């Protein structure tokens, strides 16, 4: 029997925390120009604000990317 763990994201998590929990998230973050090297210690919310992004859109894209790859 295989159990699936649901991964959810929170805007207060740092970019590095998100990628550590879900490595596939890196591709989505890169698509939005969010850098885990220099900006990885920033929360998703702060990084999105710095790039003029809607954090809700990024969260939705992260969630969708993980759900489609199950």
CHARMM-style PDB file with segment names, atoms N, HN, CA, C and O in Angstrom:
ATOM      1  N   UNK     1       0.838  -1.179   0.000  1.00  0.00      PROA
ATOM      2  CA  UNK     1       0.000   0.000   0.000  1.00  0.00      PROA
ATOM      3  C   UNK     1       0.887   1.248   0.000  1.00  0.00      PROA
ATOM      4  O   UNK     1       1.817   1.357   0.799  1.00  0.00      PROA
ATOM      5  N   UNK     2       0.597   2.163  -0.881  1.00  0.00      PROA
ATOM      6  HN  UNK     2      -0.159   2.074  -1.530  1.00  0.00      PROA
ATOM      7  CA  UNK     2       1.359   3.393  -0.990  1.00  0.00      PROA
ATOM      8  C   UNK     2       0.541   4.541  -0.417  1.00  0.00      PROA
ATOM      9  O   UNK     2      -0.632   4.712  -0.749  1.00  0.00      PROA
ATOM     10  N   UNK     3       1.167   5.316   0.438  1.00  0.00      PROA
ATOM     11  HN  UNK     3       2.119   5.178   0.708  1.00  0.00      PROA
ATOM     12  CA  UNK     3       0.490   6.493   0.969  1.00  0.00      PROA
ATOM     13  C   UNK     3       1.120   7.724   0.351  1.00  0.00      PROA
ATOM     14  O   UNK     3       2.339   7.808   0.201  1.00  0.00      PROA
ATOM     15  N   UNK     4       0.277   8.676  -0.006  1.00  0.00      PROA
ATOM     16  HN  UNK     4      -0.713   8.608   0.116  1.00  0.00      PROA
ATOM     17  CA  UNK     4       0.755   9.913  -0.599  1.00  0.00      PROA
ATOM     18  C   UNK     4       0.697  11.009   0.436  1.00  0.00      PROA
ATOM     19  O   UNK     4      -0.292  11.154   1.154  1.00  0.00      PROA
ATOM     20  N   UNK     5       1.738  11.761   0.505  1.00  0.00      PROA
ATOM     21  HN  UNK     5       2.542  11.643  -0.079  1.00  0.00      PROA
ATOM     22  CA  UNK     5       1.779  12.901   1.399  1.00  0.00      PROA
ATOM     23  C   UNK     5       1.459  14.146   0.594  1.00  0.00      PROA
ATOM     24  O   UNK     5       2.057  14.392  -0.454  1.00  0.00      PROA
ATOM     25  N   UNK     6       0.528  14.919   1.083  1.00  0.00      PROA
ATOM     26  HN  UNK     6       0.042  14.719   1.934  1.00  0.00      PROA
ATOM     27  CA  UNK     6       0.171  16.150   0.404  1.00  0.00      PROA
ATOM     28  C   UNK     6       1.129  17.243   0.848  1.00  0.00      PROA
ATOM     29  O   UNK     6       1.307  17.484   2.043  1.00  0.00      PROA
ATOM     30  N   UNK     7       1.734  17.892  -0.112  1.00  0.00      PROA
ATOM     31  HN  UNK     7       1.590  17.697  -1.082  1.00  0.00      PROA
ATOM     32  CA  UNK     7       2.634  19.003   0.170  1.00  0.00      PROA
ATOM     33  C   UNK     7       1.866  20.287  -0.076  1.00  0.00      PROA
ATOM     34  O   UNK     7       1.294  20.486  -1.148  1.00  0.00      PROA
ATOM     35  N   UNK     8       1.857  21.145   0.910  1.00  0.00      PROA
ATOM     36  HN  UNK     8       2.321  20.983   1.781  1.00  0.00      PROA
ATOM     37  CA  UNK     8       1.260  22.460   0.733  1.00  0.00      PROA
ATOM     38  C   UNK     8       2.321  23.500   1.054  1.00  0.00      PROA
ATOM     39  O   UNK     8       3.263  23.242   1.804  1.00  0.00      PROA
ATOM     40  N   UNK     9       2.152  24.653   0.485  1.00  0.00      PROA
ATOM     41  HN  UNK     9       1.387  24.863  -0.124  1.00  0.00      PROA
ATOM     42  CA  UNK     9       3.131  25.710   0.651  1.00  0.00      PROA
ATOM     43  C   UNK     9       2.504  26.885   1.376  1.00  0.00      PROA
ATOM     44  O   UNK     9       1.293  27.100   1.327  1.00  0.00      PROA
ATOM     45  N   UNK    10       3.357  27.635   2.047  1.00  0.00      PROA
ATOM     46  HN  UNK    10       4.341  27.460   2.086  1.00  0.00      PROA
ATOM     47  CA  UNK    10       2.921  28.818   2.779  1.00  0.00      PROA
ATOM     48  C   UNK    10       3.827  29.975   2.368  1.00  0.00      PROA
ATOM     49  O   UNK    10       5.036  29.800   2.212  1.00  0.00      PROA
ATOM     50  N   UNK    11       3.249  31.135   2.196  1.00  0.00      PROA
ATOM     51  HN  UNK    11       2.267  31.277   2.322  1.00  0.00      PROA
ATOM     52  CA  UNK    11       4.008  32.299   1.741  1.00  0.00      PROA
ATOM     53  C   UNK    11       5.072  32.740   2.736  1.00  0.00      PROA
ATOM     54  O   UNK    11       5.994  33.469   2.371  1.00  0.00      PROA
ATOM     55  N   UNK    12       4.956  32.307   3.986  1.00  0.00      PROA
ATOM     56  HN  UNK    12       4.207  31.714   4.282  1.00  0.00      PROA
ATOM     57  CA  UNK    12       5.957  32.699   4.986  1.00  0.00      PROA
ATOM     58  C   UNK    12       7.198  31.806   4.956  1.00  0.00      PROA
ATOM     59  O   UNK    12       8.201  32.125   5.595  1.00  0.00      PROA
ATOM     60  N   UNK    13       7.143  30.702   4.228  1.00  0.00      PROA
ATOM     61  HN  UNK    13       6.328  30.443   3.710  1.00  0.00      PROA
ATOM     62  CA  UNK    13       8.304  29.816   4.109  1.00  0.00      PROA
ATOM     63  C   UNK    13       9.356  30.459   3.221  1.00  0.00      PROA
ATOM     64  O   UNK    13       9.032  31.182   2.278  1.00  0.00      PROA
ATOM     65  N   UNK    14      10.619  30.189   3.532  1.00  0.00      PROA
ATOM     66  HN  UNK    14      10.882  29.602   4.298  1.00  0.00      PROA
ATOM     67  CA  UNK    14      11.682  30.693   2.670  1.00  0.00      PROA
ATOM     68  C   UNK    14      11.714  29.858   1.392  1.00  0.00      PROA
ATOM     69  O   UNK    14      11.210  28.736   1.348  1.00  0.00      PROA
ATOM     70  N   UNK    15      12.309  30.427   0.371  1.00  0.00      PROA
ATOM     71  HN  UNK    15      12.718  31.339   0.407  1.00  0.00      PROA
ATOM     72  CA  UNK    15      12.444  29.697  -0.887  1.00  0.00      PROA
ATOM     73  C   UNK    15      13.231  28.404  -0.670  1.00  0.00      PROA
ATOM     74  O   UNK    15      12.895  27.365  -1.238  1.00  0.00      PROA
ATOM     75  N   UNK    16      14.266  28.472   0.144  1.00  0.00      PROA
ATOM     76  HN  UNK    16      14.539  29.317   0.605  1.00  0.00      PROA
ATOM     77  CA  UNK    16      15.072  27.282   0.420  1.00  0.00      PROA
ATOM     78  C   UNK    16      14.269  26.211   1.153  1.00  0.00      PROA
ATOM     79  O   UNK    16      14.440  25.023   0.880  1.00  0.00      PROA
ATOM     80  N   UNK    17      13.401  26.608   2.073  1.00  0.00      PROA
ATOM     81  HN  UNK    17      13.262  27.573   2.295  1.00  0.00      PROA
ATOM     82  CA  UNK    17      12.558  25.643   2.782  1.00  0.00      PROA
ATOM     83  C   UNK    17      11.607  24.946   1.814  1.00  0.00      PROA
ATOM     84  O   UNK    17      11.394  23.737   1.898  1.00  0.00      PROA
ATOM     85  N   UNK    18      11.047  25.715   0.906  1.00  0.00      PROA
ATOM     86  HN  UNK    18      11.220  26.698   0.838  1.00  0.00      PROA
ATOM     87  CA  UNK    18      10.120  25.147  -0.080  1.00  0.00      PROA
ATOM     88  C   UNK    18      10.825  24.115  -0.939  1.00  0.00      PROA
ATOM     89  O   UNK    18      10.306  23.018  -1.147  1.00  0.00      PROA
ATOM     90  N   UNK    19      12.000  24.457  -1.438  1.00  0.00      PROA
ATOM     91  HN  UNK    19      12.421  25.348  -1.270  1.00  0.00      PROA
ATOM     92  CA  UNK    19      12.740  23.539  -2.314  1.00  0.00      PROA
ATOM     93  C   UNK    19      13.229  22.320  -1.529  1.00  0.00      PROA
ATOM     94  O   UNK    19      13.277  21.217  -2.074  1.00  0.00      PROA
ATOM     95  N   UNK    20      13.587  22.500  -0.278  1.00  0.00      PROA
ATOM     96  HN  UNK    20      13.548  23.396   0.165  1.00  0.00      PROA
ATOM     97  CA  UNK    20      14.039  21.367   0.536  1.00  0.00      PROA
ATOM     98  C   UNK    20      12.909  20.347   0.722  1.00  0.00      PROA
ATOM     99  O   UNK    20      13.146  19.139   0.718  1.00  0.00      PROA
ATOM    100  N   UNK    21      11.705  20.838   0.882  1.00  0.00      PROA
ATOM    101  HN  UNK    21      11.513  21.819   0.885  1.00  0.00      PROA
ATOM    102  CA  UNK    21      10.558  19.933   1.057  1.00  0.00      PROA
ATOM    103  C   UNK    21      10.048  19.373  -0.262  1.00  0.00      PROA
ATOM    104  O   UNK    21       9.536  18.254  -0.308  1.00  0.00      PROA
ATOM    105  N   UNK    22      10.182  20.135  -1.320  1.00  0.00      PROA
ATOM    106  HN  UNK    22      10.597  21.044  -1.283  1.00  0.00      PROA
ATOM    107  CA  UNK    22       9.654  19.714  -2.620  1.00  0.00      PROA
ATOM    108  C   UNK    22      10.610  20.179  -3.719  1.00  0.00      PROA
ATOM    109  O   UNK    22      10.416  21.252  -4.290  1.00  0.00      PROA
ATOM    110  N   UNK    23      11.631  19.390  -4.020  1.00  0.00      PROA
ATOM    111  HN  UNK    23      11.789  18.519  -3.556  1.00  0.00      PROA
ATOM    112  CA  UNK    23      12.631  19.792  -5.014  1.00  0.00      PROA
ATOM    113  C   UNK    23      12.041  20.196  -6.365  1.00  0.00      PROA
ATOM    114  O   UNK    23      12.629  21.013  -7.073  1.00  0.00      PROA
ATOM    115  N   UNK    24      10.906  19.643  -6.726  1.00  0.00      PROA
ATOM    116  HN  UNK    24      10.428  18.979  -6.151  1.00  0.00      PROA
ATOM    117  CA  UNK    24      10.271  20.006  -7.997  1.00  0.00      PROA
ATOM    118  C   UNK    24       9.838  21.472  -8.028  1.00  0.00      PROA
ATOM    119  O   UNK    24       9.627  22.040  -9.100  1.00  0.00      PROA
ATOM    120  N   UNK    25       9.709  22.071  -6.869  1.00  0.00      PROA
ATOM    121  HN  UNK    25       9.881  21.610  -5.999  1.00  0.00      PROA
ATOM    122  CA  UNK    25       9.293  23.471  -6.794  1.00  0.00      PROA
ATOM    123  C   UNK    25      10.348  24.399  -7.403  1.00  0.00      PROA
ATOM    124  O   UNK    25      10.023  25.512  -7.817  1.00  0.00      PROA
ATOM    125  N   UNK    26      11.585  23.959  -7.462  1.00  0.00      PROA
ATOM    126  HN  UNK    26      11.848  23.055  -7.126  1.00  0.00      PROA
ATOM    127  CA  UNK    26      12.662  24.798  -7.994  1.00  0.00      PROA
ATOM    128  C   UNK    26      12.352  25.270  -9.415  1.00  0.00      PROA
ATOM    129  O   UNK    26      12.585  26.433  -9.746  1.00  0.00      PROA
ATOM    130  N   UNK    27      11.839  24.393 -10.240  1.00  0.00      PROA
ATOM    131  HN  UNK    27      11.650  23.449  -9.972  1.00  0.00      PROA
ATOM    132  CA  UNK    27      11.514  24.740 -11.622  1.00  0.00      PROA
ATOM    133  C   UNK    27      10.476  25.866 -11.678  1.00  0.00      PROA
ATOM    134  O   UNK    27      10.594  26.780 -12.494  1.00  0.00      PROA
ATOM    135  N   UNK    28       9.472  25.800 -10.820  1.00  0.00      PROA
ATOM    136  HN  UNK    28       9.376  25.057 -10.157  1.00  0.00      PROA
ATOM    137  CA  UNK    28       8.429  26.828 -10.787  1.00  0.00      PROA
ATOM    138  C   UNK    28       9.014  28.154 -10.311  1.00  0.00      PROA
ATOM    139  O   UNK    28       8.741  29.203 -10.894  1.00  0.00      PROA
ATOM    140  N   UNK    29       9.816  28.104  -9.253  1.00  0.00      PROA
ATOM    141  HN  UNK    29      10.037  27.252  -8.779  1.00  0.00      PROA
ATOM    142  CA  UNK    29      10.422  29.329  -8.739  1.00  0.00      PROA
ATOM    143  C   UNK    29      11.294  29.978  -9.804  1.00  0.00      PROA
ATOM    144  O   UNK    29      11.266  31.197  -9.973  1.00  0.00      PROA
ATOM    145  N   UNK    30      12.063  29.177 -10.518  1.00  0.00      PROA
ATOM    146  HN  UNK    30      12.087  28.187 -10.381  1.00  0.00      PROA
ATOM    147  CA  UNK    30      12.919  29.707 -11.575  1.00  0.00      PROA
ATOM    148  C   UNK    30      12.095  30.326 -12.695  1.00  0.00      PROA
ATOM    149  O   UNK    30      12.494  31.335 -13.276  1.00  0.00      PROA
ATOM    150  N   UNK    31      10.953  29.729 -13.001  1.00  0.00      PROA
ATOM    151  HN  UNK    31      10.629  28.909 -12.529  1.00  0.00      PROA
ATOM    152  CA  UNK    31      10.065  30.278 -14.030  1.00  0.00      PROA
ATOM    153  C   UNK    31       9.647  31.706 -13.684  1.00  0.00      PROA
ATOM    154  O   UNK    31       9.508  32.552 -14.568  1.00  0.00      PROA
ATOM    155  N   UNK    32       9.451  31.964 -12.401  1.00  0.00      PROA
ATOM    156  HN  UNK    32       9.564  31.277 -11.683  1.00  0.00      PROA
ATOM    157  CA  UNK    32       9.046  33.293 -11.941  1.00  0.00      PROA
ATOM    158  C   UNK    32      10.241  34.203 -11.641  1.00  0.00      PROA
ATOM    159  O   UNK    32      10.065  35.335 -11.191  1.00  0.00      PROA
ATOM    160  N   UNK    33      11.451  33.705 -11.891  1.00  0.00      PROA
ATOM    161  HN  UNK    33      11.594  32.786 -12.256  1.00  0.00      PROA
ATOM    162  CA  UNK    33      12.641  34.510 -11.662  1.00  0.00      PROA
ATOM    163  C   UNK    33      13.055  34.596 -10.202  1.00  0.00      PROA
ATOM    164  O   UNK    33      13.795  35.497  -9.808  1.00  0.00      PROA
ATOM    165  N   UNK    34      12.573  33.652  -9.404  1.00  0.00      PROA
ATOM    166  HN  UNK    34      11.971  32.920  -9.724  1.00  0.00      PROA
ATOM    167  CA  UNK    34      12.899  33.643  -7.971  1.00  0.00      PROA
ATOM    168  C   UNK    34      14.124  32.772  -7.760  1.00  0.00      PROA
ATOM    169  O   UNK    34      14.122  31.587  -8.095  1.00  0.00      PROA
ATOM    170  N   UNK    35      15.147  33.357  -7.214  1.00  0.00      PROA
ATOM    171  HN  UNK    35      15.148  34.319  -6.942  1.00  0.00      PROA
ATOM    172  CA  UNK    35      16.471  32.761  -7.088  1.00  0.00      PROA
ATOM    173  C   UNK    35      16.667  32.170  -5.699  1.00  0.00      PROA
ATOM    174  O   UNK    35      16.515  32.866  -4.695  1.00  0.00      PROA
ATOM    175  N   UNK    36      17.003  30.885  -5.645  1.00  0.00      PROA
ATOM    176  HN  UNK    36      17.126  30.320  -6.461  1.00  0.00      PROA
ATOM    177  CA  UNK    36      17.250  30.254  -4.351  1.00  0.00      PROA
ATOM    178  C   UNK    36      18.694  30.399  -3.910  1.00  0.00      PROA
ATOM    179  O   UNK    36      19.030  30.042  -2.781  1.00  0.00      PROA
ATOM    180  N   UNK    37      19.545  30.909  -4.766  1.00  0.00      PROA
ATOM    181  HN  UNK    37      19.272  31.199  -5.683  1.00  0.00      PROA
ATOM    182  CA  UNK    37      20.943  31.100  -4.397  1.00  0.00      PROA
ATOM    183  C   UNK    37      21.090  32.339  -3.518  1.00  0.00      PROA
ATOM    184  O   UNK    37      21.398  32.239  -2.331  1.00  0.00      PROA
ATOM    185  N   UNK    38      20.871  33.469  -4.100  1.00  0.00      PROA
ATOM    186  HN  UNK    38      20.620  33.550  -5.064  1.00  0.00      PROA
ATOM    187  CA  UNK    38      21.031  34.720  -3.355  1.00  0.00      PROA
ATOM    188  C   UNK    38      19.782  35.107  -2.582  1.00  0.00      PROA
ATOM    189  O   UNK    38      19.876  35.777  -1.553  1.00  0.00      PROA
ATOM    190  N   UNK    39      18.612  34.696  -3.059  1.00  0.00      PROA
ATOM    191  HN  UNK    39      18.535  34.151  -3.894  1.00  0.00      PROA
ATOM    192  CA  UNK    39      17.368  35.075  -2.400  1.00  0.00      PROA
ATOM    193  C   UNK    39      16.707  33.942  -1.653  1.00  0.00      PROA
ATOM    194  O   UNK    39      15.566  34.075  -1.212  1.00  0.00      PROA
ATOM    195  N   UNK    40      17.400  32.834  -1.503  1.00  0.00      PROA
ATOM    196  HN  UNK    40      18.327  32.726  -1.861  1.00  0.00      PROA
ATOM    197  CA  UNK    40      16.810  31.646  -0.891  1.00  0.00      PROA
ATOM    198  C   UNK    40      16.394  31.799   0.551  1.00  0.00      PROA
ATOM    199  O   UNK    40      15.526  31.066   1.024  1.00  0.00      PROA
ATOM    200  N   UNK    41      16.996  32.735   1.260  1.00  0.00      PROA
ATOM    201  HN  UNK    41      17.702  33.330   0.876  1.00  0.00      PROA
ATOM    202  CA  UNK    41      16.659  32.947   2.664  1.00  0.00      PROA
ATOM    203  C   UNK    41      15.440  33.845   2.836  1.00  0.00      PROA
ATOM    204  O   UNK    41      14.949  34.026   3.950  1.00  0.00      PROA
ATOM    205  N   UNK    42      14.954  34.408   1.731  1.00  0.00      PROA
ATOM    206  HN  UNK    42      15.354  34.261   0.826  1.00  0.00      PROA
ATOM    207  CA  UNK    42      13.763  35.255   1.796  1.00  0.00      PROA
ATOM    208  C   UNK    42      12.512  34.399   1.819  1.00  0.00      PROA
ATOM    209  O   UNK    42      12.488  33.299   1.266  1.00  0.00      PROA
ATOM    210  N   UNK    43      11.477  34.907   2.461  1.00  0.00      PROA
ATOM    211  HN  UNK    43      11.496  35.800   2.911  1.00  0.00      PROA
ATOM    212  CA  UNK    43      10.197  34.210   2.405  1.00  0.00      PROA
ATOM    213  C   UNK    43       9.649  34.330   0.997  1.00  0.00      PROA
ATOM    214  O   UNK    43      10.017  35.238   0.252  1.00  0.00      PROA
ATOM    215  N   UNK    44       8.778  33.423   0.640  1.00  0.00      PROA
ATOM    216  HN  UNK    44       8.479  32.685   1.245  1.00  0.00      PROA
ATOM    217  CA  UNK    44       8.154  33.483  -0.677  1.00  0.00      PROA
ATOM    218  C   UNK    44       7.423  34.803  -0.839  1.00  0.00      PROA
ATOM    219  O   UNK    44       7.465  35.417  -1.906  1.00  0.00      PROA
ATOM    220  N   UNK    45       6.763  35.234   0.201  1.00  0.00      PROA
ATOM    221  HN  UNK    45       6.729  34.736   1.067  1.00  0.00      PROA
ATOM    222  CA  UNK    45       6.016  36.495   0.141  1.00  0.00      PROA
ATOM    223  C   UNK    45       6.938  37.679  -0.164  1.00  0.00      PROA
ATOM    224  O   UNK    45       6.632  38.504  -1.025  1.00  0.00      PROA
ATOM    225  N   UNK    46       8.063  37.758   0.544  1.00  0.00      PROA
ATOM    226  HN  UNK    46       8.312  37.088   1.244  1.00  0.00      PROA
ATOM    227  CA  UNK    46       9.006  38.851   0.348  1.00  0.00      PROA
ATOM    228  C   UNK    46       9.640  38.784  -1.036  1.00  0.00      PROA
ATOM    229  O   UNK    46       9.753  39.803  -1.717  1.00  0.00      PROA
ATOM    230  N   UNK    47      10.051  37.597  -1.452  1.00  0.00      PROA
ATOM    231  HN  UNK    47       9.959  36.770  -0.899  1.00  0.00      PROA
ATOM    232  CA  UNK    47      10.666  37.440  -2.768  1.00  0.00      PROA
ATOM    233  C   UNK    47       9.681  37.822  -3.873  1.00  0.00      PROA
ATOM    234  O   UNK    47      10.063  38.475  -4.845  1.00  0.00      PROA
ATOM    235  N   UNK    48       8.441  37.426  -3.733  1.00  0.00      PROA
ATOM    236  HN  UNK    48       8.131  36.896  -2.944  1.00  0.00      PROA
ATOM    237  CA  UNK    48       7.421  37.770  -4.726  1.00  0.00      PROA
ATOM    238  C   UNK    48       7.227  39.280  -4.784  1.00  0.00      PROA
ATOM    239  O   UNK    48       7.117  39.850  -5.870  1.00  0.00      PROA
ATOM    240  N   UNK    49       7.185  39.925  -3.639  1.00  0.00      PROA
ATOM    241  HN  UNK    49       7.275  39.463  -2.757  1.00  0.00      PROA
ATOM    242  CA  UNK    49       7.028  41.379  -3.600  1.00  0.00      PROA
ATOM    243  C   UNK    49       8.202  42.065  -4.292  1.00  0.00      PROA
ATOM    244  O   UNK    49       8.008  43.015  -5.051  1.00  0.00      PROA
ATOM    245  N   UNK    50       9.406  41.592  -4.037  1.00  0.00      PROA
ATOM    246  HN  UNK    50       9.564  40.821  -3.421  1.00  0.00      PROA
ATOM    247  CA  UNK    50      10.609  42.182  -4.647  1.00  0.00      PROA
ATOM    248  C   UNK    50      10.586  42.066  -6.168  1.00  0.00      PROA
ATOM    249  O   UNK    50      11.191  42.882  -6.863  1.00  0.00      PROA
ATOM    250  N   UNK    51       9.892  41.058  -6.685  1.00  0.00      PROA
ATOM    251  HN  UNK    51       9.401  40.395  -6.120  1.00  0.00      PROA
ATOM    252  CA  UNK    51       9.826  40.839  -8.130  1.00  0.00      PROA
ATOM    253  C   UNK    51       8.502  41.322  -8.733  1.00  0.00      PROA
ATOM    254  O   UNK    51       8.245  41.118  -9.919  1.00  0.00      PROA
ATOM    255  N   UNK    52       7.679  41.953  -7.924  1.00  0.00      PROA
ATOM    256  HN  UNK    52       7.888  42.119  -6.961  1.00  0.00      PROA
ATOM    257  CA  UNK    52       6.401  42.461  -8.418  1.00  0.00      PROA
ATOM    258  C   UNK    52       5.415  41.366  -8.795  1.00  0.00      PROA
ATOM    259  O   UNK    52       4.588  41.541  -9.690  1.00  0.00      PROA
ATOM    260  N   UNK    53       5.510  40.232  -8.102  1.00  0.00      PROA
ATOM    261  HN  UNK    53       6.181  40.090  -7.375  1.00  0.00      PROA
ATOM    262  CA  UNK    53       4.657  39.083  -8.401  1.00  0.00      PROA
ATOM    263  C   UNK    53       3.513  38.980  -7.403  1.00  0.00      PROA
ATOM    264  O   UNK    53       3.620  39.440  -6.266  1.00  0.00      PROA
ATOM    265  N   UNK    54       2.429  38.377  -7.839  1.00  0.00      PROA
ATOM    266  HN  UNK    54       2.342  38.004  -8.762  1.00  0.00      PROA
ATOM    267  CA  UNK    54       1.311  38.067  -6.958  1.00  0.00      PROA
ATOM    268  C   UNK    54       1.639  36.747  -6.265  1.00  0.00      PROA
ATOM    269  O   UNK    54       1.705  35.704  -6.915  1.00  0.00      PROA
ATOM    270  N   UNK    55       1.840  36.786  -4.967  1.00  0.00      PROA
ATOM    271  HN  UNK    55       1.786  37.633  -4.438  1.00  0.00      PROA
ATOM    272  CA  UNK    55       2.247  35.592  -4.224  1.00  0.00      PROA
ATOM    273  C   UNK    55       1.200  34.486  -4.348  1.00  0.00      PROA
ATOM    274  O   UNK    55       1.547  33.305  -4.342  1.00  0.00      PROA
ATOM    275  N   UNK    56      -0.064  34.853  -4.459  1.00  0.00      PROA
ATOM    276  HN  UNK    56      -0.346  35.812  -4.464  1.00  0.00      PROA
ATOM    277  CA  UNK    56      -1.116  33.834  -4.608  1.00  0.00      PROA
ATOM    278  C   UNK    56      -0.957  33.084  -5.935  1.00  0.00      PROA
ATOM    279  O   UNK    56      -1.209  31.882  -6.006  1.00  0.00      PROA
ATOM    280  N   UNK    57      -0.544  33.791  -6.969  1.00  0.00      PROA
ATOM    281  HN  UNK    57      -0.339  34.768  -6.911  1.00  0.00      PROA
ATOM    282  CA  UNK    57      -0.314  33.153  -8.266  1.00  0.00      PROA
ATOM    283  C   UNK    57       0.850  32.171  -8.187  1.00  0.00      PROA
ATOM    284  O   UNK    57       0.773  31.065  -8.722  1.00  0.00      PROA
ATOM    285  N   UNK    58       1.918  32.575  -7.524  1.00  0.00      PROA
ATOM    286  HN  UNK    58       1.980  33.473  -7.090  1.00  0.00      PROA
ATOM    287  CA  UNK    58       3.082  31.694  -7.388  1.00  0.00      PROA
ATOM    288  C   UNK    58       2.723  30.470  -6.557  1.00  0.00      PROA
ATOM    289  O   UNK    58       3.100  29.352  -6.906  1.00  0.00      PROA
ATOM    290  N   UNK    59       1.995  30.673  -5.458  1.00  0.00      PROA
ATOM    291  HN  UNK    59       1.688  31.581  -5.174  1.00  0.00      PROA
ATOM    292  CA  UNK    59       1.563  29.543  -4.627  1.00  0.00      PROA
ATOM    293  C   UNK    59       0.707  28.572  -5.435  1.00  0.00      PROA
ATOM    294  O   UNK    59       0.882  27.357  -5.337  1.00  0.00      PROA
ATOM    295  N   UNK    60      -0.207  29.097  -6.221  1.00  0.00      PROA
ATOM    296  HN  UNK    60      -0.350  30.083  -6.301  1.00  0.00      PROA
ATOM    297  CA  UNK    60      -1.069  28.249  -7.047  1.00  0.00      PROA
ATOM    298  C   UNK    60      -0.252  27.476  -8.078  1.00  0.00      PROA
ATOM    299  O   UNK    60      -0.525  26.303  -8.333  1.00  0.00      PROA
ATOM    300  N   UNK    61       0.746  28.122  -8.671  1.00  0.00      PROA
ATOM    301  HN  UNK    61       0.968  29.075  -8.464  1.00  0.00      PROA
ATOM    302  CA  UNK    61       1.599  27.448  -9.661  1.00  0.00      PROA
ATOM    303  C   UNK    61       2.429  26.358  -8.999  1.00  0.00      PROA
ATOM    304  O   UNK    61       2.616  25.287  -9.577  1.00  0.00      PROA
ATOM    305  N   UNK    62       2.923  26.613  -7.811  1.00  0.00      PROA
ATOM    306  HN  UNK    62       2.771  27.483  -7.342  1.00  0.00      PROA
ATOM    307  CA  UNK    62       3.678  25.588  -7.083  1.00  0.00      PROA
ATOM    308  C   UNK    62       2.794  24.376  -6.813  1.00  0.00      PROA
ATOM    309  O   UNK    62       3.192  23.237  -7.055  1.00  0.00      PROA
ATOM    310  N   UNK    63       1.608  24.631  -6.316  1.00  0.00      PROA
ATOM    311  HN  UNK    63       1.284  25.556  -6.119  1.00  0.00      PROA
ATOM    312  CA  UNK    63       0.677  23.549  -5.991  1.00  0.00      PROA
ATOM    313  C   UNK    63       0.302  22.772  -7.240  1.00  0.00      PROA
ATOM    314  O   UNK    63       0.293  21.541  -7.224  1.00  0.00      PROA
ATOM    315  N   UNK    64      -0.007  23.474  -8.321  1.00  0.00      PROA
ATOM    316  HN  UNK    64       0.001  24.473  -8.334  1.00  0.00      PROA
ATOM    317  CA  UNK    64      -0.418  22.818  -9.563  1.00  0.00      PROA
ATOM    318  C   UNK    64       0.707  21.957 -10.124  1.00  0.00      PROA
ATOM    319  O   UNK    64       0.463  20.854 -10.614  1.00  0.00      PROA
ATOM    320  N   UNK    65       1.929  22.454 -10.056  1.00  0.00      PROA
ATOM    321  HN  UNK    65       2.127  23.350  -9.659  1.00  0.00      PROA
ATOM    322  CA  UNK    65       3.071  21.695 -10.593  1.00  0.00      PROA
ATOM    323  C   UNK    65       3.260  20.393  -9.835  1.00  0.00      PROA
ATOM    324  O   UNK    65       3.566  19.365 -10.439  1.00  0.00      PROA
ATOM    325  N   UNK    66       3.087  20.420  -8.547  1.00  0.00      PROA
ATOM    326  HN  UNK    66       2.838  21.255  -8.056  1.00  0.00      PROA
ATOM    327  CA  UNK    66       3.261  19.188  -7.770  1.00  0.00      PROA
ATOM    328  C   UNK    66       2.110  18.230  -7.986  1.00  0.00      PROA
ATOM    329  O   UNK    66       2.315  17.018  -8.045  1.00  0.00      PROA
ATOM    330  N   UNK    67       0.916  18.750  -8.103  1.00  0.00      PROA
ATOM    331  HN  UNK    67       0.750  19.735  -8.055  1.00  0.00      PROA
ATOM    332  CA  UNK    67      -0.244  17.885  -8.285  1.00  0.00      PROA
ATOM    333  C   UNK    67      -0.245  17.214  -9.651  1.00  0.00      PROA
ATOM    334  O   UNK    67      -0.681  16.069  -9.767  1.00  0.00      PROA
ATOM    335  N   UNK    68       0.226  17.892 -10.680  1.00  0.00      PROA
ATOM    336  HN  UNK    68       0.580  18.823 -10.587  1.00  0.00      PROA
ATOM    337  CA  UNK    68       0.231  17.313 -12.016  1.00  0.00      PROA
ATOM    338  C   UNK    68       1.297  16.248 -12.183  1.00  0.00      PROA
ATOM    339  O   UNK    68       1.222  15.442 -13.111  1.00  0.00      PROA
ATOM    340  N   UNK    69       2.273  16.228 -11.317  1.00  0.00      PROA
ATOM    341  HN  UNK    69       2.334  16.882 -10.563  1.00  0.00      PROA
ATOM    342  CA  UNK    69       3.370  15.250 -11.415  1.00  0.00      PROA
ATOM    343  C   UNK    69       3.161  14.034 -10.530  1.00  0.00      PROA
ATOM    344  O   UNK    69       4.064  13.208 -10.399  1.00  0.00      PROA
ATOM    345  N   UNK    70       2.031  13.909  -9.941  1.00  0.00      PROA
ATOM    346  HN  UNK    70       1.297  14.580 -10.047  1.00  0.00      PROA
ATOM    347  CA  UNK    70       1.762  12.722  -9.098  1.00  0.00      PROA
ATOM    348  C   UNK    70       1.451  11.526  -9.920  1.00  0.00      PROA
ATOM    349  OT1 UNK    70       1.202  10.451  -9.375  1.00  0.00      PROA
TER     350      UNK     70
END
